Amino acid sequence: MAAMAAQTEIFPEDRLRADLYDFLAALLSAPPPPELLRKCAALSGDDTPLGRGIGALARVAQGTSARAVESEFNALFVGLGRGELLPYASYYMTGFLNEKPLAQLRQDMAARGIRRADTVFEPEDNIASLLEMMAGLILGRFRAPAGLEDQKAFFNKHIGPWAAHMFEDLEGAKASVFYATVGAVGHAFIEIEREAFRMTTGGPSA
């Protein structure tokens, strides 16, 4: 996503959230290059669902190659005509591509000063783009950093209703090996975010 940078202090916990959004976006936007795969292999987890997912991701990354992960990515998301999964909000929320959720997202992007980069041709409601947008809202890449209520509104409208389901599908997809662990990390993180937003002011999450 194209962005206008804003200089401001970001709380460490919010920077960590943004880093994880960006990390997942990088893994889901294209096959990871060897450098990113090495970073995955160097990660360590703990005994939480998110930590266990990260630990599994590291173990699988240690035993695979960039070429193997590229082949897996293509089977999952590209394929002959289409991949095994269609990771778009419109598809998961309506059963069809390029539907009302995409139009609503474009309206909200325009309101927040976000536009699709000229080099990106995927519809904006791709999961990788949405995760990247969340990171940008937290860090202030588009305007000033978004407040918690604005983050919550964006998450609940464009990510919360479907992303956990998509990550579950990624965990169980026939072509998934490395990406099964990416799905586990994404699923756990989305549930953490959903619960955190639910506990903020302004009522329950949508």
N, C-alpha and C positions, 0 to 999 in steps of 0.2 A: 504494500500500500504506500502511496506517496504521502509524505508527511511534512508538516512544519514543526520544527523542534521548539520546545519551550524549556527554558532553564529554570528549574526550581528544585527544592529539596524533596527527595522521595524517601519515605520511611523504609528502613532495611527490609521489613517483612513484605512491603509492597513491591520492592525491587525483586525479591525472591519469587513472588507470585508472577511478576512480569517475565522474569527469566524462564520460568517453567512454561508459561504460555508461549514464549518465543521458541524455546527448545522443542516443544511438541509441534509448533508450526513449521519449524525447519525440517523435522523428520517427515512431516506429512505433505509438504509442498513439493518435494523432489527426493529422489534417492540420496541418502546421505553420502557425501564424499568421504574418503578414507580418514581425513582429519576429524570429522564429526563422529565417525564410527569409533575412532580411538578415544574420543572424549566419553562416548557412551560406555566403552569398556572400562574406563577408569572410575566410573561412578560407584558409590557404595550406598546401601540402603539401611533400613532398620526394621523393626518388627511391627510397623504399621502397614495398612494396605498399600499406601503410597510407597513406603520404604521397601516393601517386599517386591512391588512392581519394578522399582528402580534397580534393586538387586538382581532380579531376573533379567532385566534389560542388559545390565552390565555383563552377566554371565554369557548370554547369547551373543552379545557383541564381541566378546573375547574369542568365540569359536566360529565366527563367520567372516566373510569377506565383503568388501564393497560391491563386488560383482554379483555375489549371491543376493545381497539385499536389493540391488537394483533390479534383478530379475523378479524378486518377490514384489517389489513396489509396482512394477509394470503389470504383473498378474493381478494384483489387487485393485489398482486404480486406473490402468490404461487398457490393457488387453487388446483383443482384436475387435474393434468397434466400441467396447466398453470393458472395464475391469469387473472384478467380482463384486466390488462395492461402489456405490455412488455417494460420496461423502458431502452431500449438499443439503442445506436446511430445507429447501423447497421439496426435495425428494422425500426426505424423512417426515416432513410435516404435512405433505399433501399427496404424496405418491407420484408426483410429476416434477420435472425440472422446470426452472424459470417461471415459477408461479408467484403467488402473492407474497410469500416470505421474502423473496428476492427483491421485489418492488419496495416492500417496507424497509428492508435493509438499506437499499439505495437512498431512500428518503432520509433515514437516520444517519447514514454516512455523510450526506450533503449537509445536514444540520450540524454535524460535528467537524466539518472541514476535512473529511476523509475522501480520497478519490483513488480509484484503481490506477496502479502504475501503468505506464504505456507499454511496458514489456510483459504484462500479465494478461492472459487471455481467458483464464478460467472465470466462470461466474463468481461474483463476490461472495456468495453464500457457501463457498467451499470451506470445509472445516479449518484448513490451514490458514486461510485468509481471516476468518473470524477470530481464531486464536491470536493471530498477529495483531488484529485490531484491538483486542482486549489488552494486550501488552502495551500497545500504543496509547490507549486511553489512560492506563495506570501511570505510564511514564511521561505523558505529555508530549508525545510526538506530533500530535495534530494541532493542538492548541495548548492551553494550560492543562495540567493533569486533571482528569475527571474525578470529581468527588465520589464518595462511596455510593451514594444514591444513584448517580448517573451510571456508574459501573454496574450496579445492580440492575438497573432498568435495561441496559444493553444486554447483559448476560441473560436475564430472565426472558427477554423477547427473542433473542437470536441464537443463543447457545443452550441454555438450560432445558428447553423443551425436547431436544433431540440428541445432543452430543453424547450423553451417557449411553444411549441406545446404539449410536454409531460405533462407539468404542467397544461396546460388548460384541457387536457384529465383527469388529476387527479382531478381537480376541479369538473368536470362534471360526473365522474364515478359513476355508480349505488351504489357501495359499499362505496363510500366516505362520511364520516361525519367529523371525525377529519382530515383525509387526504385531504379533500376538502380545508381546511384552510391552510394546508401545501402547497398545489398546488397554492393557492393565493399568499402566501409569496414567493414561488419559482418563480412564473411567474413575480411578480413585481421586484424581485431582478435581475433576468436575463435581464429584459428590462432596468434596471438601468445600469447594467454592459455593455450591448450592446451599449447603448447610450454613456456611458463614454469612451469606447474603440473607438467608431466612432469619437469622438472628439479629440482623441490623434493624434500625428503626424503619418505619414506613410500612409495616405489615408483613404478612407472609409472602414468600416468593410465589410467582405466578406458575 
